[in-house]
Amino acid sequence: MKTSLDHLPAAKRKELDLVVGILREGFAEALSRRTMPRFRNGKILKIILFGSYARGDWVEDPKGRYFSDFDILVVVNHDDLADLEEFWSGPDETLLKELASGERLRTQPNFIVHSLDDVNEKLRLGRYFFTDILRDGITLFEEAGFPFANPEALSPQDAYSETRAYFDEWHASAVGFLDTALYVRRQGRPKEAAFQLHQAAERAYHGLILALTLYSAKTHRLNLLRDRAEALDSRLVGVWPRTNKFERQGFDLIRRAYVEARYSAHYEISDEHLAWLEERVAALQEVVERIALDRIEALRAAAA
């Protein structure tokens, strides 16, 4: 694993120092409130920067309103410690507050948490997402004496069959949720339609990320899935235009719909925004299908 951040501007390195500090301090605080024996020796073993900022191809485009995120892998020593709600909601909230203030953090940090055993198992299975992190990632923090396993290559036949199965399952589900959204809007149930649209978009993104990397983080956060998918294939960038207030409000409404459309009496969405979101989700599914089928065909040819 690499350790140098010399390719990054000093301001970005300072932001990453802040992110690492918040993750470590927030985890220590969450751990201090647990008394069960299996938590007493809980540790962060590694914090790794991956993605565009690790590779050196990050994007900052104020005109197009597109900015790359910090992608962070946190590796812990026990599966239970990877529970996002139990141990990581505190640091996540702190990071969001820092980002909102803009004083010390200007780059969106997105982090995922896995145990060392889990990461090593995925490396042995040849999961691209984790083998790419091992190849391109930069270690920001590390406890000595906890090495990663040597990655193993996935056979072309297995890569093709797993990718095909993942995409077929998730794409069919995404199309089904969009059909349901169209139906319930016609029935005059706008909040339910918004939730169904969220699921249609979420499942489209999960299906594509799985098709391209054989791994997708367990999350319902549509902005995180959007950013991760757009980083994998630039053909997705134009799916959600961000040029005016209506468009930005539209994405915010679908982003919030997973929780608020079901549980908040204050969530409201207009028929105009629902129509726009239906169009955008349909466009998303079309682009996702095209990208995934390109990948599947390449794998099929390699397997043959």
BELLIN-V190750 format. One record per run of one state. SS is the DSSP state (h for helix, s for strand, l for the rest). FROM is the first residue (numbers start at 0). TO is the last residue. If there is no record, write none. Layout:
SS_FROM_TO / SS_FROM_TO
This chain:
l_0_0 / s_1_1 / l_2_8 / h_9_31 / l_32_35 / h_36_38 / l_39_42 / s_43_49 / l_50_50 / h_51_54 / l_55_58 / s_59_60 / l_61_64 / s_65_66 / l_67_68 / s_69_75 / l_76_77 / h_78_81 / l_82_82 / h_83_100 / l_101_107 / s_108_114 / h_115_123 / l_124_126 / h_127_135 / l_136_136 / s_137_141 / l_142_154 / h_155_185 / l_186_188 / h_189_212 / l_213_220 / h_221_231 / l_232_232 / h_233_238 / l_239_243 / h_244_262 / l_263_269 / h_270_302 / l_303_303
